[in-house]
C-alpha cells in the first residue's frame, strides 16, 4: 500500500558530433530543452524521432509533442495496472465479512482460520522473490496476464468451497486455493510494477502513487460489496461474480498491454539486499506493512469493546485509514517526482509520524490520554497520510540505489526491485497480524499498538541517520574533489607564470 533515478534508455546530444561550435551549441540549446539538459530521458520501447521545427532531437516516447502528454502505449499500461490493482485487492479483501463464519460451520477453528489468512502473505513473499528474479525469462506481459487469469479462476473456486465436505477436506482445499491465489497475485503485481517502471522511468512515484488509489478502492469496496452480496444471494455469488469480472479483464489486457523484452541481468536479490540503503528501506517497507496488518485482527475488537459500537459501524472506522491513504498517495507521488530531493525526507518523517500515530491509537498508557472515538478516527486519517509519505518513496529509492551501484538499467533490475518490494511487504503482512493478535491477547491493544509504533520509530530514525551520514560523506567528497581540482589548476599555471 519511492531520487535521482537514471532512465532506462538515454541518448546524448553533443555539439561536436553535430558540427556546432560552442556558441552555436549554446544557441541551439536555447531552443531545444532536451539539448540544454545534455541527456534526454526516454522509455525503452519507443524510438527517438527528430523535430522538424528546431532541428534538435525530439522528446522520447509519449512526450514527442509535449513532455506532459501520455502516449497511447502508456495509457494502456495505466489501464492494465489499474485493473489488476482494483481486482486483486477486492479479491483479497472480500473474504473478511463472512468467510470466518462459514469456515467455523465447516469445522475450522479460529487458529486455523487465521492460518488460512496468514498463508497468503507467506506464499506471496516466496513467489515475489521467484517471479522478480525470473521476470525477464518468463516475460512481463505473460506473467501479468497469467497471474490475472489464475487469480480470477481461484476466486471462482473459492465460491464453491461450501460444497466441499466439512472437516480436513474443506480446510485443505481452503489452504490450496488461498496459496494459489497468493502466487498468482504475486506474479501479476510483480509484472505490473515492472511494466509501470519501464513505461514511466521518470515518473515512477507519481504513477505508482496514483494507482494506489485503485488499490485503496479495492480494499474499501471489497468488504461491503462482499457482505451485501453474501446477505442477498448467499456464499457463492460474491466470489463467482468477482472472479468472473477479473477473468473478463484478461482478454482486454492481452490486447492492450505492450510486450516489453529485455536481456537477463547478471545481478541477484542477494546483491541487491546487501546494499545498506536497500536493506534499511526494506526494513521500512516491512514496518509499514506490519502496521497495516496489525490493525486487521485487533482494531475491530478494540473498537467493539471500548466504544460499544454496532458491528456495522466498525467498517466506517477503517474507512478513515483507507480513504486518507487512497487520496494522499497520488499527491505524495507527484510531489516526490517533482522534487526528488524531498523523497528521502518524506520517507523519514512519514515513518516518524506513523510512529506517533500508533502511540496515540490506544493511546499508550504512559501518555495518560483518555481514549475517545473521534481521536481514534483522526489518528487513523493521519496514519493513512503518513504511510503514503513513506511507502510511495520506497520503490524509486531502491531503484535509484540499484542503478547507482552498477545494476543494469533494464527490465531485469526493475523485476528484482518489484519482487523485493512485494516480498518485504509480505513479510510485514504476515508478521503484523500474527504478532498483533498475540500481543493483543497478552498485553492489550494500547501497549500492542505502542510496540508497533516503536518499530516504525526505529525504522524512521535509522533511515534519518543513514541519510545524514550519506549527505555528510557526499559533502566531504565534494570538498576533496574541489581542493584537488584547485591544486591541479595551480600546477598547470606555474610554468606559465615562471
C-alpha positions as CSV (number, residue, x, y, z in Angstrom):
1,X,0.0,0.0,0.0
2,X,9.5,5.7,-3.9
3,X,15.6,10.4,-6.4
4,X,17.6,10.7,-8.9
5,X,16.6,7.7,-10.9
6,X,18.5,7.1,-14.1
7,X,16.3,6.5,-17.2
8,X,16.1,3.1,-18.7
9,X,17.5,4.4,-22.0
10,X,19.1,7.7,-22.9
11,X,20.9,9.5,-25.7
12,X,23.3,12.4,-25.7
13,X,23.2,15.5,-27.9
14,X,26.8,16.6,-28.4
15,X,27.8,19.8,-30.1
16,X,31.0,18.2,-31.6
17,X,29.0,15.4,-33.2
18,X,26.6,17.9,-34.7
19,X,29.4,20.1,-36.1
20,X,28.5,23.1,-34.0
21,X,30.9,25.4,-32.3
22,X,30.3,26.2,-28.6
23,X,28.4,29.4,-29.4
24,X,26.1,27.7,-31.9
25,X,25.6,24.8,-29.5
26,X,24.5,27.2,-26.8
27,X,22.2,29.0,-29.2
28,X,20.8,25.6,-30.2
29,X,20.2,24.6,-26.6
30,X,18.2,27.7,-26.0
31,X,15.6,26.5,-28.5
32,X,15.8,22.8,-27.6
33,X,15.2,21.9,-23.9
34,X,16.5,18.3,-24.4
35,X,19.8,19.7,-25.7
36,X,20.0,22.0,-22.8
37,X,20.0,19.2,-20.4
38,X,22.5,17.3,-22.4
39,X,20.8,13.9,-21.8
40,X,17.2,13.2,-22.8
41,X,15.3,10.6,-21.0
42,X,13.3,8.0,-22.9
43,X,11.4,4.9,-22.1
44,X,12.8,1.9,-23.8
45,X,10.1,0.6,-26.2
46,X,9.9,3.7,-28.3
47,X,12.3,5.3,-30.7
48,X,13.6,8.8,-30.6
49,X,12.4,11.0,-33.5
50,X,13.7,14.3,-34.9
51,X,11.8,17.5,-34.6
52,X,11.4,19.3,-37.9
53,X,10.7,22.6,-36.2
54,X,14.0,23.4,-34.4
55,X,16.3,20.8,-35.8
56,X,17.0,19.1,-32.5
57,X,16.2,15.7,-31.2
58,X,12.6,15.5,-30.2
59,X,11.4,14.2,-26.9
60,X,11.0,10.5,-26.5
61,X,8.0,8.2,-26.3
62,X,4.8,9.7,-25.3
63,X,6.3,13.1,-24.9
64,X,7.1,13.7,-28.6
65,X,4.7,16.6,-28.8
66,X,4.7,17.7,-25.2
67,X,6.5,16.4,-22.2
68,X,3.3,16.1,-20.3
69,X,1.3,14.1,-22.9
70,X,0.9,10.4,-22.4
71,X,1.4,8.1,-25.4
72,X,-1.2,5.5,-26.3
73,X,1.0,2.8,-25.0
74,X,1.4,4.5,-21.6
75,X,-2.4,4.9,-21.3
76,X,-2.9,1.2,-22.0
77,X,-0.3,0.4,-19.3
78,X,-2.2,2.5,-16.8
79,X,-5.5,0.8,-17.6
80,X,-3.9,-2.6,-17.2
81,X,-2.2,-1.7,-13.9
82,X,-5.4,-0.1,-12.6
83,X,-7.4,-3.2,-13.4
84,X,-5.1,-5.6,-11.6
85,X,-4.8,-3.3,-8.5
86,X,-8.5,-2.9,-8.2
87,X,-9.4,-6.5,-9.0
88,X,-6.8,-8.2,-6.9
89,X,-7.4,-6.0,-3.8
90,X,-11.1,-6.7,-4.0
91,X,-10.4,-10.5,-4.3
92,X,-8.1,-10.2,-1.3
93,X,-10.5,-8.3,1.0
94,X,-13.8,-9.8,0.1
95,X,-13.3,-12.7,2.5
96,X,-13.3,-10.6,5.7
97,X,-17.0,-10.1,6.4
98,X,-18.3,-13.6,6.1
99,X,-15.7,-16.3,5.4
100,X,-14.7,-16.8,9.1
101,X,-18.3,-17.6,10.0
102,X,-18.7,-20.0,7.1
103,X,-15.4,-21.7,7.9
104,X,-16.5,-22.2,11.5
105,X,-19.6,-24.0,10.2
106,X,-17.2,-26.3,8.3
107,X,-15.2,-27.3,11.4
108,X,-12.3,-24.8,11.2
109,X,-11.1,-23.4,14.5
110,X,-10.1,-19.7,14.9
111,X,-6.5,-20.6,14.8
112,X,-6.9,-22.5,11.5
113,X,-8.9,-19.6,10.0
114,X,-6.0,-17.2,11.0
115,X,-3.6,-19.6,9.3
116,X,-5.7,-19.6,6.1
117,X,-5.5,-15.8,6.0
118,X,-1.8,-15.8,7.0
119,X,-0.6,-18.3,4.4
120,X,-1.5,-15.8,1.7
121,X,1.3,-13.4,2.9
122,X,3.8,-16.2,3.3
123,X,3.5,-17.6,-0.2
124,X,3.2,-14.2,-1.7
125,X,6.6,-13.5,-0.1
126,X,8.2,-16.6,-1.7
127,X,6.5,-16.1,-5.1
128,X,7.5,-12.4,-5.3
129,X,11.2,-13.3,-4.9
130,X,11.0,-16.1,-7.6
131,X,9.0,-14.0,-10.1
132,X,11.1,-11.0,-9.6
133,X,14.3,-13.0,-10.4
134,X,12.8,-14.7,-13.5
135,X,10.6,-11.9,-14.8
136,X,12.7,-11.4,-18.0
137,X,12.9,-15.2,-18.6
138,X,9.1,-15.6,-18.3
139,X,8.1,-12.3,-19.9
140,X,6.4,-9.4,-18.1
141,X,3.2,-9.5,-20.2
142,X,2.7,-13.3,-20.0
143,X,3.3,-13.1,-16.2
144,X,0.8,-10.3,-15.8
145,X,-1.9,-12.0,-17.9
146,X,-1.4,-15.4,-16.5
147,X,-1.4,-14.2,-12.9
148,X,-4.7,-12.3,-13.5
149,X,-6.2,-15.4,-15.2
150,X,-5.3,-17.7,-12.3
151,X,-6.4,-15.2,-9.7
152,X,-9.8,-14.9,-11.3
153,X,-10.1,-18.7,-11.6
154,X,-9.3,-19.5,-8.0
155,X,-11.6,-16.7,-6.8
156,X,-14.4,-18.5,-8.6
157,X,-13.2,-21.8,-7.0
158,X,-13.4,-20.2,-3.6
159,X,-17.1,-19.7,-4.2
160,X,-17.8,-23.4,-4.5
161,X,-15.9,-24.5,-1.4
162,X,-19.2,-24.5,0.6
163,X,-20.0,-27.7,-1.4
164,X,-16.8,-29.4,-0.1
165,X,-17.3,-31.8,2.8
166,X,-16.6,-30.3,6.2
167,X,-13.5,-31.1,8.2
168,X,-10.0,-31.7,6.9
169,X,-11.0,-31.8,3.3
170,X,-12.6,-28.3,3.5
171,X,-9.6,-26.9,5.4
172,X,-7.1,-28.4,2.9
173,X,-9.0,-27.0,-0.1
174,X,-9.1,-23.6,1.6
175,X,-5.3,-23.6,2.0
176,X,-4.7,-24.8,-1.5
177,X,-6.9,-22.2,-3.2
178,X,-5.6,-19.4,-1.0
179,X,-2.0,-20.4,-1.7
180,X,-2.6,-20.5,-5.5
181,X,-4.3,-17.1,-5.2
182,X,-1.3,-15.7,-3.4
183,X,1.1,-17.0,-6.1
184,X,-0.9,-15.7,-9.0
185,X,-1.3,-12.3,-7.2
186,X,2.4,-12.1,-6.7
187,X,3.0,-12.8,-10.4
188,X,0.6,-10.1,-11.6
189,X,1.7,-7.4,-9.2
190,X,5.4,-8.0,-9.8
191,X,4.9,-7.8,-13.5
192,X,2.6,-4.7,-13.2
193,X,5.2,-2.8,-11.1
194,X,8.0,-3.7,-13.5
195,X,5.9,-2.6,-16.6
196,X,5.0,0.6,-14.9
197,X,8.6,1.5,-14.1
198,X,9.6,0.6,-17.6
199,X,6.9,2.7,-19.3
200,X,7.3,5.7,-16.9
201,X,11.0,5.7,-16.0
202,X,10.9,9.4,-15.0
203,X,7.6,9.4,-13.0
204,X,7.6,6.1,-11.1
205,X,6.4,7.7,-7.8
206,X,3.7,9.7,-9.5
207,X,2.3,6.8,-11.4
208,X,2.5,4.3,-8.5
209,X,1.0,6.8,-6.1
210,X,-1.9,7.4,-8.5
211,X,-2.5,3.7,-8.9
212,X,-2.6,3.2,-5.2
213,X,-5.9,4.9,-5.5
214,X,-7.3,1.8,-7.1
215,X,-5.7,-0.5,-4.5
216,X,-7.3,1.6,-1.8
217,X,-10.7,1.5,-3.6
218,X,-10.4,-2.3,-3.9
219,X,-9.8,-2.6,-0.1
220,X,-12.6,-0.2,0.6
221,X,-15.2,-1.7,-1.7
222,X,-14.3,-5.4,-1.2
223,X,-15.8,-6.0,2.3
224,X,-19.1,-4.0,1.9
225,X,-19.7,-5.4,-1.6
226,X,-18.9,-9.0,-0.4
227,X,-21.1,-8.5,2.7
228,X,-24.1,-7.2,0.6
229,X,-23.9,-10.0,-1.9
230,X,-23.5,-12.6,0.8
231,X,-26.6,-11.4,2.6
232,X,-28.6,-11.1,-0.6
233,X,-27.6,-14.2,-2.6
234,X,-25.5,-16.5,-0.3
235,X,-21.9,-17.6,-0.1
236,X,-21.2,-18.5,-3.7
237,X,-22.3,-15.3,-5.5
238,X,-19.6,-12.8,-4.2
239,X,-16.7,-15.0,-5.3
240,X,-18.2,-16.1,-8.6
241,X,-19.2,-12.6,-9.6
242,X,-15.9,-11.0,-8.7
243,X,-13.9,-13.9,-10.2
244,X,-15.8,-13.6,-13.5
245,X,-15.1,-9.8,-13.6
246,X,-11.4,-10.5,-13.2
247,X,-11.5,-13.2,-15.9
248,X,-13.2,-10.7,-18.3
249,X,-10.3,-8.3,-17.8
250,X,-7.9,-11.0,-19.1
251,X,-8.6,-10.7,-22.9
252,X,-8.7,-6.9,-22.6
253,X,-5.2,-6.9,-21.1
254,X,-4.0,-9.4,-23.7
255,X,-5.0,-6.9,-26.4
256,X,-3.8,-3.6,-24.9
257,X,-0.8,-4.4,-22.7
258,X,2.5,-3.8,-24.6
259,X,5.1,-6.5,-24.6
260,X,8.4,-5.4,-23.1
261,X,11.5,-7.6,-23.6
262,X,15.0,-7.3,-22.1
263,X,18.1,-9.3,-21.7
264,X,18.5,-11.3,-18.4
265,X,20.6,-9.4,-15.8
266,X,23.6,-10.7,-14.0
267,X,22.7,-9.5,-10.6
268,X,20.7,-11.3,-7.9
269,X,18.4,-10.4,-4.9
270,X,21.3,-11.1,-2.6
271,X,23.5,-8.4,-4.3
272,X,20.5,-6.0,-4.1
273,X,19.6,-6.6,-0.4
274,X,23.1,-6.4,0.9
275,X,23.3,-2.8,-0.2
276,X,23.0,-0.9,3.1
277,X,20.5,1.6,1.8
278,X,18.3,-1.1,0.2
279,X,18.4,-3.1,3.5
280,X,17.2,-0.1,5.5
281,X,14.4,0.7,3.1
282,X,13.3,-2.9,3.1
283,X,13.1,-2.6,6.9
284,X,10.9,0.5,6.4
285,X,8.6,-1.4,4.0
286,X,8.2,-4.3,6.4
287,X,7.4,-2.0,9.3
288,X,4.7,-0.1,7.3
289,X,3.2,-3.4,6.1
290,X,3.2,-4.8,9.6
291,X,1.4,-1.7,10.9
292,X,-1.4,-2.2,8.4
293,X,-1.5,-5.9,9.1
294,X,-1.5,-5.3,12.9
295,X,-4.8,-3.4,12.6
296,X,-6.7,-6.2,10.8
297,X,-7.3,-8.5,13.8
298,X,-7.0,-6.0,16.6
299,X,-8.7,-2.7,15.8
300,X,-12.2,-4.0,15.3
301,X,-12.1,-5.9,18.6
302,X,-10.8,-2.9,20.4
303,X,-13.4,-0.6,18.9
304,X,-16.3,-3.0,19.7
305,X,-15.0,-3.5,23.3
306,X,-14.0,0.1,24.1
307,X,-16.8,2.1,22.5
308,X,-19.7,-0.5,22.2
309,X,-20.3,0.3,18.6
310,X,-22.6,-1.8,16.4
311,X,-20.6,-4.2,14.2
312,X,-21.7,-2.4,11.1
313,X,-20.0,0.8,12.2
314,X,-16.6,-0.8,12.6
315,X,-16.0,-0.7,8.9
316,X,-16.5,3.1,8.9
317,X,-13.7,3.4,11.4
318,X,-11.4,1.5,9.0
319,X,-12.6,3.8,6.2
320,X,-10.7,6.8,7.7
321,X,-7.4,5.0,7.2
322,X,-8.2,3.6,3.7
323,X,-9.6,6.8,2.3
324,X,-6.8,9.1,3.6
325,X,-4.2,6.7,2.2
326,X,-6.0,6.5,-1.2
327,X,-6.4,10.2,-1.6
328,X,-2.9,11.2,-0.4
329,X,-0.9,8.6,-2.4
330,X,-1.1,10.3,-5.8
331,X,-0.4,13.7,-4.3
332,X,2.7,12.3,-2.5
333,X,3.8,10.6,-5.7
334,X,3.5,13.8,-7.7
335,X,5.5,15.7,-5.0
336,X,8.1,13.0,-4.9
337,X,8.7,13.2,-8.7
338,X,8.5,17.0,-9.0
339,X,11.0,17.4,-6.1
340,X,13.2,14.3,-5.9
341,X,15.4,15.7,-3.2
342,X,12.4,15.6,-0.8
343,X,11.9,11.8,-1.2
344,X,14.2,10.7,1.5
345,X,12.7,13.2,4.0
346,X,9.2,12.2,3.1
347,X,10.2,8.6,3.8
348,X,11.9,9.6,7.2
349,X,9.2,11.9,8.5
350,X,6.4,9.7,7.3
351,X,7.8,6.9,9.5
352,X,8.2,9.2,12.5
353,X,4.6,10.5,12.1
354,X,3.4,6.9,11.7
355,X,5.1,6.0,15.0
356,X,3.4,8.8,16.8
357,X,0.0,7.7,15.4
358,X,0.4,4.2,16.8
359,X,1.4,5.6,20.1
360,X,-1.8,7.6,20.1
361,X,-4.2,4.9,18.8
362,X,-4.8,3.4,22.2
363,X,-3.5,5.8,23.4
364,X,-0.4,4.3,25.1
365,X,-0.9,4.2,28.9
366,X,2.2,6.2,29.7
367,X,0.7,9.2,27.8
368,X,-2.2,9.4,30.2
369,X,-4.6,10.4,27.4
370,X,-8.3,9.3,27.6
371,X,-9.3,7.1,24.6
372,X,-12.0,8.7,22.5
373,X,-13.6,7.7,19.3
374,X,-13.0,11.0,17.4
375,X,-9.4,10.9,18.4
376,X,-9.0,7.3,17.1
377,X,-10.6,8.2,13.7
378,X,-8.4,11.3,13.4
379,X,-5.2,9.3,14.2
380,X,-6.2,6.8,11.5
381,X,-6.6,9.5,9.0
382,X,-3.2,11.0,9.8
383,X,-1.7,7.5,9.7
384,X,-3.0,6.9,6.2
385,X,-1.3,10.1,5.0
386,X,2.0,9.4,6.8
387,X,2.1,5.8,5.5
388,X,1.7,7.2,1.9
389,X,4.5,9.6,2.6
390,X,6.8,6.8,3.5
391,X,5.7,4.0,1.2
392,X,5.4,5.8,-2.2
393,X,9.0,6.9,-1.9
394,X,10.5,3.5,-1.3
395,X,10.3,1.9,-4.8
396,X,12.1,4.7,-6.7
397,X,14.6,5.0,-3.8
398,X,15.5,1.3,-4.2
399,X,15.6,1.5,-8.0
400,X,17.9,4.6,-7.8
401,X,20.2,2.9,-5.4
402,X,20.4,-0.2,-7.6
403,X,21.4,1.9,-10.6
404,X,23.9,3.9,-8.7
405,X,25.6,0.6,-7.6
406,X,26.0,-0.8,-11.1
407,X,22.8,-2.7,-11.7
408,X,21.8,-2.5,-15.4
409,X,19.1,-0.1,-16.5
410,X,16.6,-2.6,-17.8
411,X,13.6,-4.8,-17.1
412,X,15.7,-7.3,-15.2
413,X,16.6,-4.8,-12.5
414,X,13.1,-3.4,-12.3
415,X,11.9,-7.0,-11.8
416,X,14.3,-7.5,-8.9
417,X,13.1,-4.3,-7.2
418,X,9.5,-5.2,-7.8
419,X,10.0,-8.7,-6.4
420,X,11.9,-7.3,-3.4
421,X,9.2,-4.8,-2.7
422,X,6.5,-7.4,-2.8
423,X,8.5,-9.8,-0.6
424,X,9.2,-7.2,2.1
425,X,5.6,-6.2,2.1
426,X,4.5,-9.8,2.5
427,X,6.9,-10.2,5.5
428,X,5.1,-7.4,7.3
429,X,1.7,-8.6,6.2
430,X,2.5,-12.0,7.8
431,X,4.2,-10.7,11.0
432,X,1.8,-7.8,11.6
433,X,-1.5,-9.7,12.2
434,X,0.3,-12.8,13.7
435,X,2.3,-10.8,16.3
436,X,-0.5,-8.3,16.7
437,X,-3.1,-10.9,17.7
438,X,-0.7,-12.5,20.1
439,X,0.2,-9.1,21.8
440,X,-3.4,-8.1,21.9
441,X,-4.3,-11.2,24.0
442,X,-1.2,-10.8,26.3
443,X,-0.9,-7.0,26.9
444,X,-3.9,-5.3,25.4
445,X,-4.4,-3.1,22.4
446,X,-2.9,0.0,23.9
447,X,0.5,-1.5,24.6
448,X,0.5,-3.6,21.5
449,X,-0.1,-0.5,19.3
450,X,2.7,1.3,21.2
451,X,5.1,-1.5,20.4
452,X,4.1,-1.3,16.7
453,X,4.8,2.4,16.9
454,X,8.2,1.6,18.3
455,X,9.0,-0.4,15.2
456,X,8.1,2.5,12.9
457,X,10.0,4.9,15.1
458,X,13.1,2.7,14.9
459,X,12.9,2.4,11.1
460,X,12.4,6.2,10.7
461,X,15.4,7.1,13.0
462,X,17.6,4.5,11.2
463,X,16.8,5.9,7.8
464,X,17.2,9.5,9.0
465,X,20.7,8.7,10.5
466,X,21.7,6.9,7.2
467,X,20.6,9.9,5.1
468,X,22.5,12.3,7.3
469,X,25.7,10.2,7.1
470,X,25.3,9.9,3.4
471,X,24.9,13.6,3.0
472,X,28.0,14.2,5.2
473,X,30.1,11.8,3.1
474,X,29.0,13.5,-0.2
475,X,29.9,16.9,1.2
476,X,33.4,15.7,2.2
477,X,33.9,14.0,-1.1
478,X,32.8,17.2,-3.0
479,X,35.2,19.4,-0.9
480,X,38.0,16.9,-1.6
481,X,37.4,17.0,-5.3
482,X,37.2,20.8,-5.4
483,X,40.5,21.0,-3.5
484,X,42.2,18.5,-5.8
485,X,40.9,20.4,-8.8
486,X,42.2,23.7,-7.5
487,X,45.7,22.1,-6.9
488,X,45.7,20.8,-10.5
489,X,44.9,24.2,-11.9
490,X,47.7,25.9,-9.9
491,X,50.2,23.2,-11.0
492,X,49.2,23.8,-14.6
493,X,49.6,27.6,-14.3
494,X,53.0,27.5,-12.6
495,X,55.1,27.0,-15.8
496,X,53.3,29.9,-17.5
497,X,53.9,32.2,-14.5
498,X,57.7,31.4,-14.4
